[in-house]
Amino acid sequence: MGHLDHATYGWLTPVLSYAMACIGAALALRCTVRALEATGRSRRNWLLTAASANGTGIWTMHFVGMLGFGVTGTDIRYDVPLTLLSLVVAMAVVGIGVFAVGYGRDRSRSLLIGGLTTGLGVASMHYMGMAALRLHGRVSYDPALVALSVVCAVAAATAALWAALNIHRPAAVAVASAVMGAAVSSMHYTGMFAVGIEVTPSTTPLTGASAMQFIFPLAVGLGSYLFITSAFVALSPTAGERAAYAFAGRLTEPDERAVDVAPPGFRAGPAPAQARLFAAAPGRPAGPVHDPAGTRDAPV
C-alpha cells in the first residue's frame, strides 16, 4: 500500500482550494439572486452565469486540491479527455439545479430536486476526476466514506440552492459562501480519505499529462475566469438600481406632451403690456406702473 499525501505543498493547496470553492459559491449566489429579479432572456443568462461560476469553482477546488496529492512509489498522470469531461459534468449538473430553482413554481420541490441532482452530479464529477488518475498501482475506495462524501455533496448543494432563494444581503451572502465552501471542501477531502492505492512498481511510462503540465494551467485559467466574472457581477447594476436610473432619467426629460393652452388669436404684447398684467395681479393695487424702459406710465 502506497503512502498517500494529501498536502504535499503544506497548507497552500487546501487553502487555495477552499478559496476557489467560496468564490464560486458567492458568484453563484449573487447571479441566482439577480436571475430571480429578472425575467425572460435576462433571467436565463444570469442562471447560465451562476451555473458556470459554481461548476467552475467546484471543479477548480477539486483539482487545486489534487495538485497537493501525491503517492510514494509512483508518479501521477491525468487522462486529459476524462478530466475535461468532469468539468463539463460539473457545470451541467449545477446548471440543472440552478434552473430548477430559477424556473420552478413549487420552491420546496424544486429545492429538493435541484439539491439531490446537483449533489449527485458534484460527487460524480469528483469520482470521474479520480478515475482520470493514471499511476502504477490499483486504486480502491472505502464504501462508507464514499457514501459519506455523497451525503456531504447533496447537503452542500441543497444548502447552496436554499441560500440562493433566501439570502440576498451581501454580508449574508459572504457568510453563506464561506459555509458552502467548507461543505464542498469537506466533501472533497472525505472522498480523498476514502482512497487507498496499492502501488505496483514499474518502469513503464505513464500515459496522460502531469499536474503541472495540464491541471495547473487549466486551474489558473478557470480561476482567472472566476475573478473576471466577480468583477462583472460587482459592476453590473441590480434591477433596483436600473429602475432608479430609469426613473431619474424620466424626471430630467422634457415633457413632449405639453401643449400650448393660449386661446386662439392670442399674441404676446410688448414689455409694458406684460407689466400691466403683472400690476393687475391679485394683491397689487391698481394704478400706474412705471416702465423701466423709460417710455411712459400706463394706467391700468
Secondary structure, 3 states (H helix, E strand, C coil): CCCEECCCCCCHHHHHHHHHHHHHHHHHHHHHHHHHHCCHHHHHHHHHHHHHHHHHHHHHHHHHHHHCCEECCCCCEECHHHHHHHHHHHHHHHHHHHHHHHHCCCHHHHHHHHHHHHHHHHHHHHHHHHHCEECCEEEEECHHHHHHHHHHHHHHHHHHHHHHHHCCCHHHHHHHHHHHHHHHHHHHHHHHHCEEEEECCCCCCCCCECHHHHHHHHHHHHHHHHHHHHHHHHHCCCHHHHHHHHHHHHHHCCCCCCCCCCCCCCCCCCHHHHHHHHHCCCCCCCCCECCCCCCCCECC
